[in-house]
Amino acid sequence: MIAKNIYEMLQDVCLRNKDSIFFVRQNETYADLLKKVKQRAVLLAKRFKIKKGDTVAILSGNTPDFLRTYFAAASQGARVLMLDTGLQTTEHINMLKRTDCKLVLAQQHYFIDDAPAKMFDIENIDDTDENEFVMADTERSDIAQLSFTSGSTGNPKVVGLTHENLLSLVDGAYFYKDVILPGYTFYGFLPLYHIYGVVINIIVPIALQGKLLLQPVLKPQEFIKDFKQYKPEVIPAVPRIWEVFYKKIADSAREKHVWTLMRVIVSLRKVLRAIGLGGLVDKVTKPVHDAFGGNTKVLVSAGATLKPSIRKFYEKMGFVVGDCYGLTETTGPANFNFAFRRANGSMYYAGPLLGNEIQIHNPNKEGIGEIWVRGNMVMPGYLENDEANAEAFEDGWFKTGDIGRLDKLGRLEVKGRQKQVIVLDSGKNVYPDELEDLYMQNEEILNAAVFEYVIKGKTVPFAVFQVKPGTSIERVSMLLKKSNLAIAQYKWVRHFAITEEELPSTSAKKVKHFAVRDLLDHGAFTRGQW
């Protein structure tokens, strides 16, 4: 079946998997999901007169009602405005006005006083008759959802993704059916309003006939409890979470004085298995797998750049790691670093999803240039913003503003935002992501932000580090000197600052470099140099 819109895709999968569990925690089937989507759609149409082209907003944490409402609105041809729960009320109000929103379905604690649209409790139990359901005549080219790319001050850009964009995720997901099997449980704590929440916790689990374990509470202890009880096969997270887990695994191994031995054994895992010592490898990696419930096959990183050293660590531990790159404008994963063995026995390493292309535009001698994307996942354009569209597109290519290169296996190495590249007085370029990855391999450094700074009239790379409690300036200085031996001298960070506080970050846990720099300028951190 070729679906015309995302509701038709949902309906087709639900009818073919009626008795299979979809919502794990609620023990609800695909049939239950479809029924409640239809009931919510009838409510939208009958009570609120929602019709094709209307804007309906969702302001909610990760609950089944979010998905039900999302597909219900889509079934009526409405445009779903995805509101970030972490924003201020004034920002929400501006977004509602800007998109001429007619209705907001929200959890009660997110209700907006004097909202410019009707408010409705998203957790309301619908008593409507699903037999009254009528699907709107919605085409692939119609807008399905709206997302703001920034805050609401000034004139923020609004991304309008079509049903075609979202259905392209379905086609792309099928490519990974050799590694993500029907019935696999997806762990769902990525915020559903974020594009990666849409991709990996709304569209893909349904497309691949999986299960979904939603987690509305962003607390590591809750994650661990769920891993132990439900043993999910697929765990998506932002890079920051994978970094935190990596640090905890490393700290635990160091406490037991086995960290060096562990790294040696996993680095020799192929040789050891070939000579019949695979049991030794399993003994070393089992505690790590047990930490995720013991049944996890696939780790997915989304929302920001996963440091290559972190990806390699988890791959060595025996996980298949899907390290994806993309933006809201590219419906999320425009490119996947995803090493796994296909059914024919060959290895797949990286590439864009089906129907899409990626190129490094105007690369330098190191192969580094701007990342451009073209294909069915790229938005048709920013809504009502001709100036931004003229700047963002060239010959059908979307210019991401990110800098990167492709390695010999086709894996994308993202070096950071083009505007964040540090250009030294010598004309040489320094890439913040590369340095942040390097310095965060030190156990005392929990997070890092590297950016351009001027010291005594000279442009230098400056770093602000979040460090473990009790870590001194002198200790960090020593760590920098040691780490710098691995890179060219012109890249060395000599000027830095430390803090034990969390660095400012987005909802996807991506460090806000401009906010860190502002705090530095206002004396919020302890400075050092060597």
N, C-alpha and C positions, 0 to 999 in steps of 0.2 A: 504494500500500500504506500502511495506517495501522498503524504499529508500536506494539506494546504496551509495549515497553521499549527501552532504548538498544542492547541487543545485537541485537534484530530490525532496528533501523535500520542498524546496521553490516553485518549479514548481507545485507540488501537492496542496499545500495550496493556491497558487495564483489562480489556475484554479477553486478551489472550492469556492473561495471568490472574484471572479473577480470584482464585483461592490462595494465591501466594501472598505471603506477608510483605507489606511495604514498610509501614511504620513499626519499627521493632519495639520501641518502648511502650507504645500504645496497643501492640498486637493487632493492628488493623491491616486488612488485606487491600489489594489493588481494587477489588470491587467496592470496599468501603470508601476508598479514596475517591473513586469516580462518582459514587452516589453523593458524597458530601460536596464535591466540586459542583455538581449539577444543582444541588439544593442552594448553595451559595450564589450560583449564577442566576437562579430564579429570583432569589432575594434582591440581587442587584438590579435585575430587569424590572421586576414588579413593584418593589417598594421605592427604589431610588431612581427608576427610569433611566438606568445606565444603558447607553447605546453605543454603536460603533463610532469611534473617534473621540469619545469622552476620556478625560483623564481621571484615573482612580489611584489614590496613593495608599501605600502600605507603610505603617510605622509600627514595627513589632520586632520582638526578639525571635529566636529560632523555635517556632512552634509549628505543629501540623497545620494550624489555621493560616499560616503564611502561605504555604503551598496551595492549599485549597482556594484561597482568595486569589492568588496569582493566576491560576489556571481558569478560575471562574470569570475573572475580568477579561482574560484573553479570549475566552469562549464567546464573549459578547462584543468582541472587537474593540474593547477599551484599551487605552494606553496605561500601563501600570507604572506609576512614579515610585521609584525605590528611594525611600527616605532613610538616611543614616541616623540611627537612634542616638548617636553620640554628639549630634549637632545641637546648637542652641535653638530655642523656640523661634526667635526672630529669623533665623536662617530657614527653618521649616516654613514659616509664613511666607517669606519671600519666594521660596520654591513653589509653593502652592499657587501663589498669585501669578508667577511667571509662566506656569504651565496651564493656567486656567482650570485648576483642579476642581472637580465637582463633589468628590467624596473621599474622606480619609478613613480607612479601616485601621484602627490602632488598638493596642492594649491600653487599658484604662489609665495606667500610670503615665502613658505618653500623650494623653488627651491634651489638646491645645485650646486654651481659652481664647475666645474671639477669633477662632480660625475662619479664614475666608472660604471654607468649604464645610460641608456637613461632616460630623464626626460619628463613627459607629464602632461599637466594641467588636473587634475582630474575633474575639473568643465567644461571641454569642452562638448559642446552639440554634441552628436554623430548623424551623418546623415546616418549611416549605415542601411542596411535592415535587420530587425530581422529574416526575412524568410531565410536568409543565415546561421542562427545559427545551429551549430552542437555541440552536447555535447561530450566531451571526455569520453573514457571508463575508468571511475574512480571508484575504489573500496573503501569499508569502511576502509581498512587497509592502504590506501594511506595517505601521509601527506597533510593536508589541510592548516595549518598555522604555522608560525615560530614566536617565541617571545624570546627575550633575557631576562634573569633573572636579569641581573645587567648591569652596564656600559660596555664600550667596551675595557677598559684597560686590559692588560694581556690576559687571556684566558677565557672570560665569557662563561657561559653555555647557550646553545640554546635549547629551548623546542620546540619539533615538535609534534603538536597535530594532530591526524588523523581525518578523516571523522567519524570514529566510535566514537571517543571521543566526538565530537561535536553532533552527532546524539543521543548519550546517554543523552544529555541535553534535547532533545525533549521528550524522554521516561520519564525522570525525571520530566519534566514540567507537563506532563499529570496528575501526582499525585496531583497537586495543582489546578486542574480545578474546584474543589468545591469552591475555594476562589478567583481564578482569572478567570473571565468569558470571553467568546468571546466578542469582541467589547470594552473591557477595554482599556483605553489609558495609555500607559507607558510613563513616563517622561524620556527624554533621554539627560542628561547632563554628565553622567559618560563618560570619554574618550573612544571612540570606539576602540582605539588601545590596551586598557587594557583588560585583560581576562574578567573582570566583565562587561565591556562595550559590549564585544562580547556576553556574556551570556544573560544579561538582556535587551539589546537594539538591538540585532541583531537576535539571535536564538529564545529566548523564546517568544517575542511578535508575531513572525510569527507562531511558533508552536502552540500557544494558540489563534491564529486568532484575535490578538489584533490590536491596533493602536499605532503609535509611534509619539511622539511629541519631536523632536530633539531641543536641545538648545546648540548652539556652544559657547555661552558667559558665562563664569563662574563668574557671579555676582549675589549675593542674590537678588538684586532689580529686576533683570530680572526673576528670579525664581518666586518671589511673583507675578509679573505681569502675568506670564504664568498661575500660579495656579488660579488666579482670572478669567482670560479669558477662559481658556480651561478646568479647573476642572478635572485634571487627576485622575484616580482611583488608579494607581500604581506609587509610587514615589520611585525609587532606589537612594541611595546616599551612600557616604562613611561615616563611623562613625563620622568623624570630623564635617560633615555638621549637623548630628543629634544632636551632642553636642552643636553646635552653636544655632540651633533652640531651643533646650531645655533651654539654658541660656536665650535666648530672651523671651521665654514664661514665665520663672520664674521671670525674671526682671520686665516684664510687670505686672505680678500678684502681685509682692511685692510693686510696685509703687501704686497699687490700694488697697493695704493692704488686699488682699484676698488669698495670697499664702498658708498660713496655712489652711484656710478654704477649699480651693480647694483640698489640699492633703488629708484632713480628709474625705471629701465627696467621692472622687474617691476610697479611700481605703475601704469605706463602701458601694460601689456602688451595690454590689450583694444584700446586706441586704436591702438597700433603694429601689431597684427595686422590691424586694420580698414583701415589705409592701406598694407598690403603690406610692413610692416617686421617681420613675425613672425620672420624669420631673426635679427634683432638680439636678440629675446627668447630664442630658442633658444640663441644663442651664450652668453648670460649664465647660463641655467639648466642647460645641458648638463653643466658640471663638477660641479654638485650632484647631478644624476641619475647621473652616472658614479661618484660616490662610493658609491652604493648598488648598483652593478652595471650601471646603464644600462637596466634593464628593469622597474624597480619602478613599479607603478601606484598602489598603495594603501599608505598608512601608517596603522597603527592604534595609538592610545594608550589604555592601560588601566592599572588598578591605583591611580590617583590622578588628581588634576585636572590636565589639560593647560592651561597658561597660554594665554589667548586670543591673545596676541601671537605665541607659538610656533606655534599652529595656523595663524594667518593667514600667517605666513612660509612655511610649507611649502605651503600652498594657492597662494600667489602663485608659488611655484617650479614649479607645475604638477602637484603630487601631489593625489590624492584623499585627504583626511584623515578617518579615522574616529575621532572623539574620543568615547569612551564613558564613561558614568557608571553606577555601580552598586556593589553590595556583594555579599559572599558570600550574604547573605540574599535577594538578588534574582537569584541565579544570574548575577551579573555585569551585563552591559550592559542596565540598565533603560531607558536613554535614549542615543541616538546623535546627536551632532552630526556629520553625514556628508553634506557638500554634493556632489552628483553629478547628472549628467543622466540621466534615465530614458529608456527605449526610446521613449516617446511624445514625447520632446523637452523635457518639462517638467523644472524643477529641483526636487530634493528637498533639504531642508536639515537637518531634525532631527525627532526624535520617538522614542517608545518602540517596542520591538519588538511585532510583531503579538500581539494578545491582552492587551496591557498598557496601563495608564494612568499618567500622572504628573501631579501637581498641586502647586502652591505653596500650602501651607496658611497661612492667616492672614497674608497679605502686608502689609508696611507700605506707606507712600506711594511708596516706590521700587520696589515690586513684589517685595520680598525677604521670603521666609518659609521655613518648613521644607519640605523636599522629601518628599512622600509618594508611595508607589508601590502600585499594585494590579494584580493579574493573574496569569497562569499561570506567571510566572517567580518569583513570591514564594514563599518556603518556606512549608510548612504551619505552622511554628513551631519555636522552640528545643526541643530534646529535653529532656523531663522538667524543664521550668522554667516553671511556670505564672506565677510572678511576673514574669519577664522578658517573657513573651508578653503578659500584661495591659498591660504598660508599652509594648510595641512596636507593638501593633495597636489600631486604632480604626475601627469600621464597615467592616472589611475592608481598610482601608488600612494599609500598613506605614510606620511613621514612621522615616525614615532617620537623623534626628539631624543631617543636613546642612542647611546654609542655601544658598539660591540663588534665582534668578529666571529667567524665560523672556524672551528678547528678542523683537523684532517678527517674526523669522523662525522662532520656536519653538525656538531653540537654548537649551540650558540653560547658565547661567553659575553655577558652584558657587562660593560665597563662603567655604566652610570648614565645620568642625564647629560645631554650635550652641553647644557648650560652650567653643569657642575664640573666639567673637565677643568683641571687646574693647568693653566698655561704659564710656565715659568718665564722669568726674564730672558732666559736663554732661548726661548721658543719651543722648548721641549714640553710634551704633554704628560701629565700625571693623572691617573684614573683612580678616583676615590675608592670604588668598589674593590679594586685589586689590593689596595693598602688595608682596607677594613678587614678583608678576608685574612690577610697575612697576620695582622696584629691580634685578631680575635682567636687565633690558634693558641694564644697564651691563656692558661686557665684562669689567671687573675683578671683578665679583661673580659667583661661580660657583654659589652656592646661598644660600638665605635662610630664616630662621625668624622670623616675627613673632608676638609674643604679648603678653598683658596683663602689665604690671609696675607696681609702685608705687615711685615715686621721691619722697622727701621728703613722703610722705603723699598724693601725687597719682597717680591712675591714668593711665598713658601707654602708647602702643604702643611696644614695645621690639623691636629687631631684632638678630639674630646673623647675621653674614654669613661664608660661606666665600669667601675672596678668593684671587686669583692670588698666587703667591709674590712678595714684595717690595712688595705694595700697602700703603700706610701708612694710619694713622688719619686723617691730614690729607686724603689723597686720597679716602677713603671719605666723609668729611664734606662735601667739595666735591661729590661725586657725588649725595649725598642732597639737598643744597640745590638742585641742578639738577633732579633728578627730582621733588622736592616741588612744583615750580612747576606740575605737571600735575594736582594734586589740591587739594581743599579743605584749608585750613590746619589744621583740627582733626584731620586724618588724619596730619599730618606726623610722621615718626619723627625725633626729635632725639637720643634716647639709643640707643646701639648698642654692639655689640662685634664684633670680627673674629677670625678664625682661618684658618690655612692648612690645617687638618685637615678631613677629611670630616665633615659633620654626621651624628650618629646617625640611622639610618634603618631602616625595615622591610625585609623581603625584597622588597617591591614598590618599594623605593627612595623610600618616602614618609618625609619628615622626621618624627622623633619629637620633637614640640615640648616635651613634658614632660621628655625626657632632655636636650635642649638647655638648657632652663631650669635643670635641676638642675646641669649643668656650669657654667653661668653663676654660679649661687649659690656654687659651690665654687671660683670664681676661675680657671676653665680658659681664659678668653678675655681678650683685651686690650680694655678698654673705651674708649669715646669719646663725645663729645657735641658739639653745636654750638649 
